[in-house]
Amino acid sequence: MSGILEIKRKGAKHPPAQRDISAIYKAVQAYHIRHDPPQDTPGYWEWAISDIQAVSNQYNNSPLIKDLLAAALSDLEREYKRLLAEQGGT
């Protein structure tokens, strides 16, 4: 039992860093808006990937930011395929 008390005491001195979930969602939303609609240009996907890395790095590549950015990128890919299909592309 003293081990648990010791952990609680140490934790009280150094509480875990709070992550700003609101800021994470806003960053992902801003990323998604910047890249929507997807473009059929040579530099578009390079820009999308370099930007996704920059946004993720701003939040220390936390699992939450990575998962949300992956979902946004997946949505952009779906939309890109839909646009290509409408244009008769592959």
Secondary structure, DSSP 4 states (H G I P E B T S, - for coil): -HHHHHHHHHHHHSPPPPP-HHHHHHHHHHHHHHH-S---STTHHHHHHHHHHHHHHHTTT-HHHHHHHHHHHHHHHHHHHHHHHHTT--
